[in-house]
Amino acid sequence: MRRIPAYGVGIAGLVAAGIVTLLVVQLDVFRRTPLPYHDRFALNRMEEWSTYGGSWQIVDGAVSNNSDDAGSKMIAGVDSLTDYVMHADVSLTSSFGDTGVVVRVTSPESGTNAFNGYYVGIRLPDQLLLGKMDYGFRPLVRVRTAVAVRPNEWYHLSVTVKGCHLAALAYDAQGAQVAHGEWDDEDACDRHGAFGLRSFAAGGRWRNVSVEALR
Amino acid sequence: MKSSILQSSSVRTRAALRGLSTGLLLSAELVCFLAGLSACHSSQRPTTIALITPLTTSEVWKAMHAGVYRTTADAHLQRYWNGPTHEYDFDRQLELVEQQLHRGVSGIVLAPVHASALAPAVAQAAQAGVPIVVVANALATPGAPAVASVTSDDAAAGRMAADTIAERVGRQGTVAIVGLDPANSATLVRAEAFRARLLSNWPGLRVVLLSHVRERSPRLFNSGFDPAQYERVSAIFALNTSSAHEVLAQRNAEGGSFHTVIVACDQDQMLYDALRSRRLDVLIAEDAYRMGLVASQEVVEALRTHHALRSYILAPLLITPETIDAPDAQRFLKPYAGFDR
């Protein structure tokens, strides 16, 4: 009987372990965030989300944060997501602060600015805000909305990240575009990361959260 | 013969095991590479300086962060900045320091939210050989080894407040000191220096009211204390931002009718607005940017040369509505570009 040489066993071990690793990584990606993604708040489910501060619950098909923490967030997805477009209906539930979504999130933890990535939010009285988070906050673009931002009204945010380009559109509840902001990040841009919801010094509500990969 | 077969078998087994272990090691590298596990690269951990502040949202901490940012950017080091999302949450601050130590941070700049509650965390860092510099609020640790600190000259701030109130009120009058915080050494030092200055230089000015911060000691603040008393004194010395907000809110509630001189310490956007609209007469600001800069430079220097950490005391600046736009004042109030909240 022909014997398998020693180095052959090593190579086999390497190949087997590599395959297992790839499967684990891939399975983890598919288990946690198949893209396209759509929230399941209407089914009262949010187990794919991780919360960092705040007080989150699902009410009437929307997730709400009932805390006015200075920056709380809820993250889904994995670090490896790159170019995608995120949609969400958002609503501020207080008359102060701002509420929105985050994209290309890495290293999230509890704390006001405690993650790397980008934030797009609406702020009273009339602002669409694009900012970069790197355990600090840098406002990138501030755009005045065509109409005043009102508490407890729904706005639709559409945020696209492609390469180092960030683009955000805001629509009112009737579907009219109220603001548009863009930024080319030439300062060590974050090229990949998960997505999420964030509010700053305000309560907020989110629904119809979806994410699609861009080709 | 048997032994040679055994030996041969043993050699083959060892070789196979070596091959397998090499394979597994390479596989582990592959796992690390694919999964991006930081634990896999503990020996190549980058040098990270952590700044942990009581909050990350107010101007004073943003200014301090800008100082740390400058140091880390110049030295090509990693930076970590975090703090509780609610003021006075010392449990969260403790957790953040411990978390950073656990992660193997290289050095820490800590602005403690509580003068004694954070002392064990500072001792833990020192024991672990992690350089730590305390900023803004010196620790109250009698008997413990001295901890390096970079603080504002709070005694000078107290004296400045006494002198400017005397200038504005005259030699006779009554004064309230508000915002005394037993957990914040800066407020204690300011109040003490203020009273000493009045006694020595302005004996006609009497302190008739002393109140504690509401958030820290609600009972102390509320026990028989009526904010309407603010309008019955000639001047108010607010020892920190939250007490200044209380006073300004009371003035607003009264329709701005009382004309008490108000002097506040520390800085945030609301106080800048109050100063510009002359609802606040004087702001005594800390050089928070330099605090962050000097403290982080001290940490970096200690990492490079292993010298003992040194302490510094930085001069505060008195700012009025007339001087708020002067370069000196702006250097104190908005020393950062881009870090906006």
Interface residues (C-beta under 8 A of the other chain):
Chain A: R3 A6 Y7 G8 V9 G10 I11 A12 G13 L14 A17 G18 T21 L22 V25 G53 D69 A70 G71 S72 D79 E109 S110 G111 T112 N113 A114 Y135 G136 F137 R138 P139 F200 A201
Chain B: R12 A15 A16 R18 G19 L20 S21 T22 G23 L24 L26 S27 A28 L30 V31 L34 A35 G36 L55 T56 T57 H65 Y69 R79 Y80 W81 N82 G83 P84 T85 H86 R92 L96 G338 F339 D340 R341
